[in-house]
């Protein structure tokens, strides 16, 4: 059985997230999604939704076999516990693949890294980013 990990913030779940997770699921037999804890999100604005709500939403998707919250101090702890064969990064996630590969090797985690495909909007006003959703809410209701 090939175990796959996908990870992200997954705030305000949208079609881009669904595409990422569905694409990640094609790399193996079992997809584990790791949902970043809000306290650990430093590369963008903090999530709107709580950690548990975001995890529960991701867990409800058909492509996801199991959803986990990230570790509060060490992002590699859940990866060690899951022991994946493949980690699929989002097409637009700003990760240094060489640094991730080195950290995995240092911890003795033998898995390959892949990059998910992007998703183009399927209709004119489809939003594929949390930031765009927030902007639209503020524009229409702010």
N, C-alpha and C positions, 0 to 999 in steps of 0.2 A: 504494500500500500504506500502510495506517495503522498506525504503530508506537506501541505503548502501553508505558508503564512503570508498574510497581507496586513498592513498596519496603516493607521492614520488617525486623524482627529475625528472625522465623520460628524462634524457639527452641521446641523440643518441638512440632514440627508437629502441628496438630490441625485438626478440621473447619472451624473459623472461618478459618484460614489458607487452606485449600483453597477455601472459598467466596469469599473475597476475591480470590484469583487467578483463579478461574473467572469471577467477575463482571467483573474488570478485563479479561479476555480478550475480553469481548463488545464492548468499545469500539473494537476494531480488528482487524487481520489478523495481527499479530505481537506477542506479549507478552514483554517483557523484565522480569525480576524482579531488583531490586537488593537484596542481602542485606547489612544493616548489619554492619560489623565490630564485634566485641565491645568493642574499645577505644573506639569512638565512642558506645556506648550509655550515655547519662547520665540519661535520663528514667525509668529503672526499673532493677531489679537486672540485673547483667551476665548474659549468656546462659550457660546450662549447657553447651551444645554448642559445639564449635569453629566458627570462621567457615566453614571449608571443608566441614565436615559439614553445616551448615545450608544452604549453597549447593548441595551435592550433593543434598540431600533436596528442595529446591525445584525444582532442575533435573529431577528424576525425575517431576514432575507433568505430566500430559498437557496442561494448559492453558498451560504455560510453554514458550516457544520457546527462550529462552536465559536463564540465570541468571548474574549477575555479583556479585562482591564489591564492596562500597562502597569508596570511596577512603579512605585512612587520614587525610587531612588536609582534604579538600574534598569535601563530599557532592555537589557539582554536577559534578564531573569525569566520572563515568560517564554522567550525563544528557547532558552535552555530546557525549560519544562516541556515545551511542545516537541522539541527535537525535530525540526522540519527538514525535509529534503530540498525544498525550494522556498526562497523568500522572493515575493513579487513586489517590487516597488511601484508606486503610482507613476504614471508617465510624466507628471509635472511635479513630483515630490523632489525637493532640493536636498538630495542625499549624496554624499561622497561615497560612491560605490567601492572605491579602493579602501577607504577607511573602514567601511562596514565589513568588507571581506577580511581585512586584517584583524579587526576586533573579533570576528567569528572564529578565525583561525587561532587567535590567542586563547580563546576559551574552549578550543577543541570541538567547535560546532562545524560539522562537515555538511555544508549545503551550498547550493548554487544560488546566485542572484539573477533575477530576470527583471525586465521592465515591462509593465503593462502598456497596452496600446491606449491611445487617446480616443476620445469620443467627440464627434462633431454634433452640434445641435441638430435635432431632427425636425424642428419647426422654428419659425421666426422668433418667437418670444420665449423659447426654452432657455432656462438658466442652468448652467453647469458649474457654478461656483457659489460657495457660501457668501463670499463678499458681494457678489452680484445680487443674491437673494436679499441680503441685508439692505443694500442700496435701493432696491426696488421697494421694500417695505417702508424705508424712510421717505422715499419719494412719494409714495401713495398714502402713507398714514402718519408720517412724521410731522 
